Amino acid sequence: MWNPWTAPLTLMRLQLQVSVMLMEAGTVMWLRSLGVAGLWNVTPAERARMVTEKVGAFGRSAAAGLASAAAGRPAERTVAAMLAPVARKTRANARRLARRGPAR
């Protein structure tokens, strides 16, 4: 049930989660672009990975959103459920690529 006192905090938390995911996605894009340019140490499989991983992440996101909506959960919980698989992938990619360091 909607509570006018907790709703703003719930939406602010969701907004923060989306913002963090977008910053991590930007980091991944930059590091991969640097890798394509030869300035960042990436594996040869990185170019294919940046395409194929999205299919799985978005599929899991859609499935989580449909399951949440079918269960009758509030919209903010449904959005959070849809965000989780994509956020996990962007966080893992940002950490993995950042550890690889500049090309030598």
Secondary structure, DSSP 8 states (H G I E B T S, - for coil): ---TTTHHHHHHHHHHHHHHHHHHHHHHHHHHHHHHTTSB---TTHHHHHHHHHHHHHHHHHHHHHHHHHTT--HHHHHHHHHHHHHHHHHHHHHHHHHH-B--
